[in-house]
């Protein structure tokens, strides 16, 4: 399939770029750490309203939840230097059955924030049976020395071209994190999801494009068209989020103001390919056929809606080629700028739970795809029985009954419908796509 070849080519080129500016790698080792009592925010810490929004994330009704939570703090040593120590925070429910593997979700914070800021999300997902993980991105949290560490790293990257602190270096960390998570005995390695907000949304997007072990992907207010923004003079919002590096570049280039030439040169220097071959129209479709939910604000100046039309259309085409249109969804929340909302958190939770409890159209053990005479694609004819039985064990009785009812509805094919579509091409009925779960 041409789509698969294009995905492999882009992924290979991106990984080659990530490896090109790496310090000496070291064997992956784990070092225990202490909980962070006073996280370092390089901007303002979350407001009361922002914390309340985070705490609105759906959670299980467990009276003594805090007592049942188990917390892990550790470092992953992945390469030489201070930035080569990846701080990790993990929350999960204490489990009596040590043999049971659970789904996991990685949560990624926004610019100038820390992994501790998303703790309410970790707690909510842990209450629902997930192993919830967060990390400090490069030059943030425990990887920052002061409140200008991230800004200084961006300027240094512009000056020297030796590092890629904007998005890419943290994506390398997330590949190494996947190495660690897939070694854990308590995680179902076929069900590792990833999500993030703003800069964290970009990290989730590119990590999923680079590493297929991230099986379910939900970037929130992060996906954008970098090339489109330059060509359409709508780059100001994103540039404003890390403006100091653009000011330095403006001066170095002898410009009187930051203009599109300055913007393009900075992106090419600190994140090569970001506004060209690795931009969203090319990297977003690479995630197919894995479940992908993109959540943005319709009025977000940092992720202009006009720049999302091409990646959305190309992603829809890619998922259509895999006969997995139900695995892709894009939502631009009306009237919302660059902000996290209760709606986005609810949609994210529903997306992850849908995968965990019900499986997806093209992720079961065996899927039969049938193209009707009118060119549309039918629903699933066969689902992964082995997978469903495993999931049923994880549910409460009410959830189990609900799921069985939904599955009966999905599998029912009325006699009249069968006759109506008797002209389905037999060769296409026989087409079978075999996937590993969430791969």
URHU-V540177 format. One record per helix or strand of 2 or more residues. SS is the DSSP state (H for helix, E for strand). FROM is the first residue (numbers start at 0). LEN is the number of residues. If there is no record, write none. Layout:
BEGIN
SS,FROM,LEN + SS,FROM,LEN
END
This chain:
BEGIN
H,1,19 + E,24,8 + H,47,7 + H,64,4 + E,68,11 + H,81,3 + E,84,9 + E,101,7 + H,114,13 + E,130,5 + H,140,3 + H,148,12 + H,167,14 + E,186,11 + H,198,12 + E,215,5 + H,225,6 + H,235,6 + H,242,10 + H,259,11 + H,279,4 + H,284,3 + E,290,7 + H,304,17 + H,324,3 + E,327,6 + H,341,17 + E,366,2 + H,384,9 + H,396,15 + H,414,6 + H,425,4 + E,431,2
END
